[in-house]
Amino acid sequence: MEKQGFVDVIKKFILPELDTIKANQAKQDVRLNAIEKRLSDINGHLIDQSRRIDDVRAELKKEISENTIRIDGINTRIDQVTFQVANL
């Protein structure tokens, strides 16, 4: 009889609690999956932004280099004109 009483206590108190825990765990799993998907989406977005930043950086470096070449050319012309004026 004691064994049956013990089983009845388990059925009455512990099994319902376990069902509640399982239900809560299922809810947490759904939330965790949603969070993981959101993090994955954010990670993809950050990777895309990083690529765009790298592209812009490369474009700016190219433009700066081209502008430096132009400025050097203008400085050379100014030096030539200054030399010609000085020799007049």
N, CA, C and O atoms as a printed pandas DataFrame, in Angstrom:
     atom_number atom_name residue_name chain_id  residue_number  x_coord  y_coord  z_coord
0              1         N          MET        A               1    0.807   -1.196    0.000
1              2        CA          MET        A               1    0.000    0.000    0.000
2              3         C          MET        A               1    0.855    1.267    0.000
3              4         O          MET        A               1    0.487    2.274   -0.604
4              5         N          GLU        A               2    1.966    1.206    0.665
5              6        CA          GLU        A               2    2.800    2.392    0.712
6              7         C          GLU        A               2    3.319    2.743   -0.677
7              8         O          GLU        A               2    3.426    3.915   -1.038
8              9         N          LYS        A               3    3.632    1.729   -1.432
9             10        CA          LYS        A               3    4.118    1.966   -2.786
10            11         C          LYS        A               3    3.047    2.658   -3.618
11            12         O          LYS        A               3    3.342    3.619   -4.329
12            13         N          GLN        A               4    1.817    2.186   -3.539
13            14        CA          GLN        A               4    0.719    2.792   -4.279
14            15         C          GLN        A               4    0.463    4.212   -3.798
15            16         O          GLN        A               4    0.166    5.089   -4.610
16            17         N          GLY        A               5    0.568    4.455   -2.518
17            18        CA          GLY        A               5    0.402    5.803   -1.970
18            19         C          GLY        A               5    1.468    6.741   -2.501
19            20         O          GLY        A               5    1.190    7.894   -2.832
20            21         N          PHE        A               6    2.683    6.240   -2.580
21            22        CA          PHE        A               6    3.785    7.035   -3.114
22            23         C          PHE        A               6    3.540    7.365   -4.579
23            24         O          PHE        A               6    3.767    8.496   -5.009
24            25         N          VAL        A               7    3.083    6.393   -5.340
25            26        CA          VAL        A               7    2.789    6.601   -6.761
26            27         C          VAL        A               7    1.655    7.617   -6.903
27            28         O          VAL        A               7    1.695    8.466   -7.793
28            29         N          ASP        A               8    0.672    7.538   -6.058
29            30        CA          ASP        A               8   -0.450    8.482   -6.113
30            31         C          ASP        A               8    0.015    9.910   -5.814
31            32         O          ASP        A               8   -0.438   10.861   -6.451
32            33         N          VAL        A               9    0.913   10.053   -4.849
33            34        CA          VAL        A               9    1.447   11.379   -4.513
34            35         C          VAL        A               9    2.226   11.936   -5.705
35            36         O          VAL        A               9    2.097   13.109   -6.055
36            37         N          ILE        A              10    3.019   11.092   -6.307
37            38        CA          ILE        A              10    3.782   11.522   -7.492
38            39         C          ILE        A              10    2.824   11.957   -8.596
39            40         O          ILE        A              10    3.018   13.007   -9.208
40            41         N          LYS        A              11    1.808   11.168   -8.850
41            42        CA          LYS        A              11    0.845   11.503   -9.896
42            43         C          LYS        A              11    0.105   12.800   -9.579
43            44         O          LYS        A              11   -0.174   13.597  -10.473
44            45         N          LYS        A              12   -0.203   13.001   -8.326
45            46        CA          LYS        A              12   -1.008   14.147   -7.933
46            47         C          LYS        A              12   -0.194   15.448   -7.910
47            48         O          LYS        A              12   -0.682   16.489   -8.349
48            49         N          PHE        A              13    1.027   15.392   -7.409
49            50        CA          PHE        A              13    1.796   16.629   -7.214
50            51         C          PHE        A              13    2.924   16.839   -8.228
51            52         O          PHE        A              13    3.114   17.949   -8.725
52            53         N          ILE        A              14    3.642   15.814   -8.522
53            54        CA          ILE        A              14    4.837   15.985   -9.332
54            55         C          ILE        A              14    4.530   15.982  -10.825
55            56         O          ILE        A              14    5.067   16.811  -11.560
56            57         N          LEU        A              15    3.693   15.085  -11.282
57            58        CA          LEU        A              15    3.403   15.031  -12.716
58            59         C          LEU        A              15    2.774   16.320  -13.250
59            60         O          LEU        A              15    3.168   16.777  -14.323
60            61         N          PRO        A              16    1.813   16.921  -12.545
61            62        CA          PRO        A              16    1.295   18.206  -13.046
62            63         C          PRO        A              16    2.383   19.285  -13.102
63            64         O          PRO        A              16    2.418   20.103  -14.022
64            65         N          GLU        A              17    3.253   19.270  -12.120
65            66        CA          GLU        A              17    4.354   20.236  -12.102
66            67         C          GLU        A              17    5.292   19.991  -13.284
67            68         O          GLU        A              17    5.766   20.938  -13.911
68            69         N          LEU        A              18    5.554   18.742  -13.579
69            70        CA          LEU        A              18    6.394   18.414  -14.731
70            71         C          LEU        A              18    5.737   18.866  -16.040
71            72         O          LEU        A              18    6.413   19.353  -16.946
72            73         N          ASP        A              19    4.428   18.702  -16.128
73            74        CA          ASP        A              19    3.714   19.168  -17.320
74            75         C          ASP        A              19    3.849   20.684  -17.474
75            76         O          ASP        A              19    4.036   21.187  -18.582
76            77         N          THR        A              20    3.752   21.398  -16.364
77            78        CA          THR        A              20    3.914   22.854  -16.384
78            79         C          THR        A              20    5.323   23.222  -16.830
79            80         O          THR        A              20    5.507   24.132  -17.638
80            81         N          ILE        A              21    6.312   22.514  -16.303
81            82        CA          ILE        A              21    7.701   22.759  -16.684
82            83         C          ILE        A              21    7.905   22.485  -18.171
83            84         O          ILE        A              21    8.573   23.257  -18.858
84            85         N          LYS        A              22    7.336   21.395  -18.667
85            86        CA          LYS        A              22    7.450   21.074  -20.096
86            87         C          LYS        A              22    6.802   22.149  -20.961
87            88         O          LYS        A              22    7.347   22.526  -21.999
88            89         N          ALA        A              23    5.637   22.643  -20.536
89            90        CA          ALA        A              23    4.955   23.690  -21.297
90            91         C          ALA        A              23    5.795   24.969  -21.313
91            92         O          ALA        A              23    5.935   25.619  -22.349
92            93         N          ASN        A              24    6.342   25.314  -20.168
93            94        CA          ASN        A              24    7.200   26.505  -20.097
94            95         C          ASN        A              24    8.450   26.324  -20.952
95            96         O          ASN        A              24    8.903   27.266  -21.602
96            97         N          GLN        A              25    9.000   25.129  -20.949
97            98        CA          GLN        A              25   10.185   24.852  -21.764
98            99         C          GLN        A              25    9.862   24.994  -23.248
99           100         O          GLN        A              25   10.670   25.520  -24.012
100          101         N          ALA        A              26    8.693   24.530  -23.652
101          102        CA          ALA        A              26    8.280   24.653  -25.055
102          103         C          ALA        A              26    8.157   26.128  -25.444
103          104         O          ALA        A              26    8.574   26.522  -26.534
104          105         N          LYS        A              27    7.581   26.945  -24.545
105          106        CA          LYS        A              27    7.471   28.383  -24.816
106          107         C          LYS        A              27    8.856   29.007  -24.933
107          108         O          LYS        A              27    9.098   29.828  -25.818
108          109         N          GLN        A              28    9.760   28.621  -24.046
109          110        CA          GLN        A              28   11.118   29.158  -24.078
110          111         C          GLN        A              28   11.834   28.742  -25.372
111          112         O          GLN        A              28   12.594   29.526  -25.941
112          113         N          ASP        A              29   11.593   27.533  -25.825
113          114        CA          ASP        A              29   12.196   27.076  -27.080
114          115         C          ASP        A              29   11.722   27.928  -28.256
115          116         O          ASP        A              29   12.515   28.287  -29.126
116          117         N          VAL        A              30   10.437   28.249  -28.279
117          118        CA          VAL        A              30    9.887   29.093  -29.350
118          119         C          VAL        A              30   10.543   30.474  -29.302
119          120         O          VAL        A              30   10.953   31.018  -30.327
120          121         N          ARG        A              31   10.632   31.025  -28.104
121          122        CA          ARG        A              31   11.256   32.351  -27.953
122          123         C          ARG        A              31   12.725   32.303  -28.347
123          124         O          ARG        A              31   13.218   33.197  -29.034
124          125         N          LEU        A              32   13.416   31.270  -27.915
125          126        CA          LEU        A              32   14.835   31.134  -28.232
126          127         C          LEU        A              32   15.047   31.018  -29.742
127          128         O          LEU        A              32   15.973   31.620  -30.286
128          129         N          ASN        A              33   14.208   30.259  -30.408
129          130        CA          ASN        A              33   14.311   30.137  -31.864
130          131         C          ASN        A              33   14.089   31.490  -32.550
131          132         O          ASN        A              33   14.783   31.827  -33.509
132          133         N          ALA        A              34   13.124   32.254  -32.055
133          134        CA          ALA        A              34   12.863   33.578  -32.627
134          135         C          ALA        A              34   14.069   34.499  -32.409
135          136         O          ALA        A              34   14.449   35.251  -33.306
136          137         N          ILE        A              35   14.658   34.437  -31.235
137          138        CA          ILE        A              35   15.828   35.271  -30.936
138          139         C          ILE        A              35   17.004   34.856  -31.807
139          140         O          ILE        A              35   17.722   35.709  -32.328
140          141         N          GLU        A              36   17.208   33.559  -31.969
141          142        CA          GLU        A              36   18.308   33.078  -32.816
142          143         C          GLU        A              36   18.123   33.534  -34.264
143          144         O          GLU        A              36   19.090   33.916  -34.924
144          145         N          LYS        A              37   16.888   33.494  -34.755
145          146        CA          LYS        A              37   16.629   33.951  -36.123
146          147         C          LYS        A              37   16.912   35.436  -36.235
147          148         O          LYS        A              37   17.528   35.881  -37.202
148          149         N          ARG        A              38   16.467   36.202  -35.257
149          150        CA          ARG        A              38   16.698   37.655  -35.278
150          151         C          ARG        A              38   18.200   37.961  -35.242
151          152         O          ARG        A              38   18.676   38.833  -35.969
152          153         N          LEU        A              39   18.932   37.247  -34.404
153          154        CA          LEU        A              39   20.382   37.447  -34.337
154          155         C          LEU        A              39   21.046   37.090  -35.663
155          156         O          LEU        A              39   21.983   37.761  -36.096
156          157         N          SER        A              40   20.566   36.051  -36.292
157          158        CA          SER        A              40   21.102   35.665  -37.593
158          159         C          SER        A              40   20.820   36.747  -38.631
159          160         O          SER        A              40   21.684   37.071  -39.447
160          161         N          ASP        A              41   19.606   37.308  -38.600
161          162        CA          ASP        A              41   19.254   38.392  -39.522
162          163         C          ASP        A              41   20.141   39.619  -39.278
163          164         O          ASP        A              41   20.625   40.241  -40.223
164          165         N          ILE        A              42   20.345   39.956  -38.010
165          166        CA          ILE        A              42   21.181   41.105  -37.663
166          167         C          ILE        A              42   22.615   40.851  -38.108
167          168         O          ILE        A              42   23.271   41.753  -38.630
168          169         N          ASN        A              43   23.102   39.637  -37.908
169          170        CA          ASN        A              43   24.461   39.302  -38.328
170          171         C          ASN        A              43   24.620   39.452  -39.841
171          172         O          ASN        A              43   25.622   39.988  -40.315
172          173         N          GLY        A              44   23.636   38.980  -40.589
173          174        CA          GLY        A              44   23.666   39.141  -42.044
174          175         C          GLY        A              44   23.663   40.606  -42.440
175          176         O          GLY        A              44   24.375   41.014  -43.358
176          177         N          HIS        A              45   22.858   41.392  -41.744
177          178        CA          HIS        A              45   22.804   42.827  -42.020
178          179         C          HIS        A              45   24.151   43.484  -41.719
179          180         O          HIS        A              45   24.618   44.321  -42.491
180          181         N          LEU        A              46   24.770   43.115  -40.614
181          182        CA          LEU        A              46   26.075   43.682  -40.260
182          183         C          LEU        A              46   27.151   43.298  -41.270
183          184         O          LEU        A              46   28.014   44.110  -41.602
184          185         N          ILE        A              47   27.101   42.077  -41.751
185          186        CA          ILE        A              47   28.068   41.642  -42.774
186          187         C          ILE        A              47   27.873   42.464  -44.041
187          188         O          ILE        A              47   28.845   42.893  -44.663
188          189         N          ASP        A              48   26.611   42.685  -44.426
189          190        CA          ASP        A              48   26.320   43.493  -45.609
190          191         C          ASP        A              48   26.814   44.927  -45.420
191          192         O          ASP        A              48   27.413   45.503  -46.328
192          193         N          GLN        A              49   26.565   45.501  -44.247
193          194        CA          GLN        A              49   27.034   46.863  -43.962
194          195         C          GLN        A              49   28.554   46.933  -43.998
195          196         O          GLN        A              49   29.123   47.907  -44.490
196          197         N          SER        A              50   29.206   45.911  -43.480
197          198        CA          SER        A              50   30.663   45.877  -43.482
198          199         C          SER        A              50   31.196   45.863  -44.910
199          200         O          SER        A              50   32.172   46.549  -45.215
200          201         N          ARG        A              51   30.569   45.096  -45.776
201          202        CA          ARG        A              51   30.975   45.067  -47.190
202          203         C          ARG        A              51   30.797   46.437  -47.840
203          204         O          ARG        A              51   31.656   46.905  -48.587
204          205         N          ARG        A              52   29.674   47.060  -47.539
205          206        CA          ARG        A              52   29.417   48.384  -48.109
206          207         C          ARG        A              52   30.454   49.391  -47.618
207          208         O          ARG        A              52   30.950   50.205  -48.396
208          209         N          ILE        A              53   30.775   49.335  -46.345
209          210        CA          ILE        A              53   31.789   50.233  -45.789
210          211         C          ILE        A              53   33.128   49.996  -46.476
211          212         O          ILE        A              53   33.826   50.946  -46.830
212          213         N          ASP        A              54   33.483   48.736  -46.661
213          214        CA          ASP        A              54   34.742   48.416  -47.347
214          215         C          ASP        A              54   34.745   48.955  -48.773
215          216         O          ASP        A              54   35.760   49.471  -49.241
216          217         N          ASP        A              55   33.613   48.838  -49.465
217          218        CA          ASP        A              55   33.513   49.363  -50.832
218          219         C          ASP        A              55   33.675   50.882  -50.850
219          220         O          ASP        A              55   34.390   51.430  -51.689
220          221         N          VAL        A              56   33.004   51.552  -49.918
221          222        CA          VAL        A              56   33.107   53.008  -49.847
222          223         C          VAL        A              56   34.534   53.421  -49.501
223          224         O          VAL        A              56   35.059   54.379  -50.068
224          225         N          ARG        A              57   35.160   52.704  -48.577
225          226        CA          ARG        A              57   36.545   53.002  -48.197
226          227         C          ARG        A              57   37.475   52.879  -49.412
227          228         O          ARG        A              57   38.326   53.738  -49.643
228          229         N          ALA        A              58   37.299   51.807  -50.176
229          230        CA          ALA        A              58   38.146   51.611  -51.362
230          231         C          ALA        A              58   37.901   52.718  -52.384
231          232         O          ALA        A              58   38.844   53.223  -52.992
232          233         N          GLU        A              59   36.646   53.092  -52.572
233          234        CA          GLU        A              59   36.321   54.165  -53.515
234          235         C          GLU        A              59   36.925   55.493  -53.057
235          236         O          GLU        A              59   37.466   56.245  -53.868
236          237         N          LEU        A              60   36.834   55.776  -51.773
237          238        CA          LEU        A              60   37.412   57.019  -51.257
238          239         C          LEU        A              60   38.930   57.040  -51.405
239          240         O          LEU        A              60   39.511   58.064  -51.766
240          241         N          LYS        A              61   39.570   55.906  -51.124
241          242        CA          LYS        A              61   41.025   55.840  -51.295
242          243         C          LYS        A              61   41.411   56.121  -52.746
243          244         O          LYS        A              61   42.377   56.836  -53.011
244          245         N          LYS        A              62   40.653   55.555  -53.678
245          246        CA          LYS        A              62   40.927   55.766  -55.100
246          247         C          LYS        A              62   40.758   57.235  -55.462
247          248         O          LYS        A              62   41.604   57.812  -56.145
248          249         N          GLU        A              63   39.659   57.844  -55.001
249          250        CA          GLU        A              63   39.417   59.255  -55.306
250          251         C          GLU        A              63   40.475   60.151  -54.673
251          252         O          GLU        A              63   40.919   61.115  -55.296
252          253         N          ILE        A              64   40.882   59.849  -53.450
253          254        CA          ILE        A              64   41.930   60.632  -52.796
254          255         C          ILE        A              64   43.228   60.518  -53.578
255          256         O          ILE        A              64   43.927   61.510  -53.783
256          257         N          SER        A              65   43.545   59.312  -54.012
257          258        CA          SER        A              65   44.760   59.113  -54.804
258          259         C          SER        A              65   44.703   59.909  -56.105
259          260         O          SER        A              65   45.680   60.552  -56.488
260          261         N          GLU        A              66   43.558   59.866  -56.782
261          262        CA          GLU        A              66   43.401   60.618  -58.024
262          263         C          GLU        A              66   43.508   62.118  -57.766
263          264         O          GLU        A              66   44.135   62.838  -58.544
264          265         N          ASN        A              67   42.907   62.588  -56.692
265          266        CA          ASN        A              67   42.982   64.017  -56.367
266          267         C          ASN        A              67   44.409   64.428  -56.004
267          268         O          ASN        A              67   44.840   65.532  -56.335
268          269         N          THR        A              68   45.129   63.557  -55.336
269          270        CA          THR        A              68   46.520   63.851  -54.998
270          271         C          THR        A              68   47.351   63.998  -56.262
271          272         O          THR        A              68   48.198   64.886  -56.357
272          273         N          ILE        A              69   47.107   63.126  -57.230
273          274        CA          ILE        A              69   47.819   63.216  -58.516
274          275         C          ILE        A              69   47.488   64.540  -59.207
275          276         O          ILE        A              69   48.377   65.201  -59.743
276          277         N          ARG        A              70   46.210   64.927  -59.194
277          278        CA          ARG        A              70   45.802   66.197  -59.807
278          279         C          ARG        A              70   46.470   67.383  -59.102
279          280         O          ARG        A              70   46.976   68.296  -59.754
280          281         N          ILE        A              71   46.468   67.359  -57.788
281          282        CA          ILE        A              71   47.090   68.445  -57.023
282          283         C          ILE        A              71   48.580   68.520  -57.319
283          284         O          ILE        A              71   49.131   69.609  -57.480
284          285         N          ASP        A              72   49.233   67.362  -57.392
285          286        CA          ASP        A              72   50.664   67.354  -57.737
286          287         C          ASP        A              72   50.887   67.964  -59.120
287          288         O          ASP        A              72   51.854   68.699  -59.325
288          289         N          GLY        A              73   50.005   67.665  -60.064
289          290        CA          GLY        A              73   50.105   68.237  -61.406
290          291         C          GLY        A              73   49.921   69.749  -61.376
291          292         O          GLY        A              73   50.650   70.476  -62.050
292          293         N          ILE        A              74   48.960   70.221  -60.606
293          294        CA          ILE        A              74   48.717   71.663  -60.488
294          295         C          ILE        A              74   49.927   72.336  -59.833
295          296         O          ILE        A              74   50.358   73.404  -60.269
296          297         N          ASN        A              75   50.470   71.714  -58.792
297          298        CA          ASN        A              75   51.659   72.278  -58.136
298          299         C          ASN        A              75   52.832   72.363  -59.112
299          300         O          ASN        A              75   53.589   73.333  -59.094
300          301         N          THR        A              76   52.981   71.357  -59.954
301          302        CA          THR        A              76   54.054   71.376  -60.957
302          303         C          THR        A              76   53.855   72.546  -61.921
303          304         O          THR        A              76   54.808   73.255  -62.245
304          305         N          ARG        A              77   52.621   72.747  -62.375
305          306        CA          ARG        A              77   52.336   73.861  -63.281
306          307         C          ARG        A              77   52.602   75.202  -62.603
307          308         O          ARG        A              77   53.171   76.110  -63.209
308          309         N          ILE        A              78   52.186   75.320  -61.339
309          310        CA          ILE        A              78   52.428   76.567  -60.601
310          311         C          ILE        A              78   53.932   76.822  -60.501
311          312         O          ILE        A              78   54.399   77.943  -60.697
312          313         N          ASP        A              79   54.681   75.758  -60.191
313          314        CA          ASP        A              79   56.143   75.915  -60.110
314          315         C          ASP        A              79   56.720   76.353  -61.455
315          316         O          ASP        A              79   57.618   77.194  -61.499
316          317         N          GLN        A              80   56.211   75.790  -62.553
317          318        CA          GLN        A              80   56.701   76.162  -63.881
318          319         C          GLN        A              80   56.382   77.623  -64.188
319          320         O          GLN        A              80   57.230   78.361  -64.690
320          321         N          VAL        A              81   55.159   78.028  -63.883
321          322        CA          VAL        A              81   54.764   79.419  -64.136
322          323         C          VAL        A              81   55.588   80.361  -63.265
323          324         O          VAL        A              81   56.044   81.403  -63.736
324          325         N          THR        A              82   55.778   80.006  -62.015
325          326        CA          THR        A              82   56.568   80.835  -61.102
326          327         C          THR        A              82   58.004   80.965  -61.619
327          328         O          THR        A              82   58.594   82.045  -61.562
328          329         N          PHE        A              83   58.551   79.883  -62.111
329          330        CA          PHE        A              83   59.905   79.908  -62.643
330          331         C          PHE        A              83   59.977   80.796  -63.877
331          332         O          PHE        A              83   60.921   81.570  -64.034
332          333         N          GLN        A              84   58.967   80.684  -64.767
333          334        CA          GLN        A              84   58.948   81.488  -65.979
334          335         C          GLN        A              84   58.807   82.971  -65.651
335          336         O          GLN        A              84   59.463   83.816  -66.261
336          337         N          VAL        A              85   57.945   83.281  -64.679
337          338        CA          VAL        A              85   57.750   84.675  -64.287
338          339         C          VAL        A              85   59.023   85.235  -63.663
339          340         O          VAL        A              85   59.395   86.383  -63.906
340          341         N          ALA        A              86   59.679   84.416  -62.865
341          342        CA          ALA        A              86   60.899   84.852  -62.200
342          343         C          ALA        A              86   62.018   85.098  -63.215
343          344         O          ALA        A              86   62.898   85.918  -62.954
344          345         N          ASN        A              87   62.010   84.428  -64.340
345          346        CA          ASN        A              87   63.054   84.565  -65.343
346          347         C          ASN        A              87   62.742   85.631  -66.397
347          348         O          ASN        A              87   63.509   85.806  -67.344
348          349         N          LEU        A              88   61.651   86.327  -66.242
349          350        CA          LEU        A              88   61.308   87.373  -67.227
350          351         C          LEU        A              88   62.156   88.578  -67.076
351          352         O          LEU        A              88   61.995   89.543  -67.823
